[in-house]
Amino acid sequence: MMPPIDLGRTMTIQIPALEWICNSEGYLRMVDDITQRISPYPLQGPLSSHLDMERVQPDEMKWTPLLKLSSCDPYIRKLRDFFTGLYFMTGQDPFQCLILTVLTQNKTAERARSAFYELIRRFGTITPETLSVIDPRDIVPVLYRCGPHRKAEYIVSIAREITRRWKGDLSWVYDAPDHARELLVSLPGVGKKTADCVLLYAAGHEVVPIDTHVERVARRLGFIERGASQRGLTINAREIHGSDKSKDIAKEALETELADPGRSHLLLIQHGFEFCHATAPECFACPIRYECPSIDNRFKSTAP
């Protein structure tokens, strides 16, 4: 039996979740001019024992409960048990995943969600074929919340490149991740983090997309210092924080130390989103305050 789902948390931090718009009835998205809806049946608090899926095929939603992750890492185990009901979403269309990730670059998830919904409303199904024939200037008004304007150029250029080089077929993302990443970063406006999001959420590869938030949590939990030590490097993790070097070490450390690193890193993202903020982290309420090597001892007492 599948564990109850926390639909609110599941629909907040993941790229596939950004296909869905929240309204009073649940979440909806448009697929081939058909509106699909997901509504929860409450169990207790934020958890739901069942989802009412309107016009959604039974095998269409490939969700995996993170509660079933098997991990020896004390942080992941504690966060797994704390964020009960958080599910991992995979199997997203590779091209839609790529476009959504480009929209999130330096912008909030909610702005990307709104822009993607508007793209679908104006241009129909988001495919390389449909976007490759659009003038980038026609996309600029849609992306006014997701600027800068060069994103419109990136999106159309990406669609045209994929159409020209692979006739719109991105099935190669399911091949070896190193080769697939190399092809992805050859596209306009696609960096390593964007490529890794496609490899994780579309192809299901166990890779860790690294941004400043994941790097911050990894640094505070000691992954970066341990990763540097394994490389034979002597560093001060605080001095290099936010740098490409710090992100590279964090990615390698997480992918080396964690079982199922791609799925496990979602727990670190959720932890950073709710507790381990860049400024004013909520250490007193932190669910892993007893295990955290960076926390001040005064926060380890029982929270009220």
Protein Blocks (a to p, Z undefined) as FASTA:
>chain_A
ZZdddfklmmmmgmklmmpccdfklpaddeehiacddddddfbhjbcfbdcdehiafklp
ccddfklpccfbfklmmmmmmmgoiacdehiafklmmmmmmmmgopafklmmmmmmmmmm
mnopadfklmmmpcfklmmmmmmmmmcfklmmmmmmmmmmmmmmnnopaklmmmcfklmm
mmmmmpghiafklmmmmmmmmnopacddddfklmmmmmmnommmmmmmmnopacdfklmg
oiaklmmmmmmmmmmmpghkllmmmmmmmmmmmmmgfbhpafklpcklmmpmkbcfklmp
ccZZ
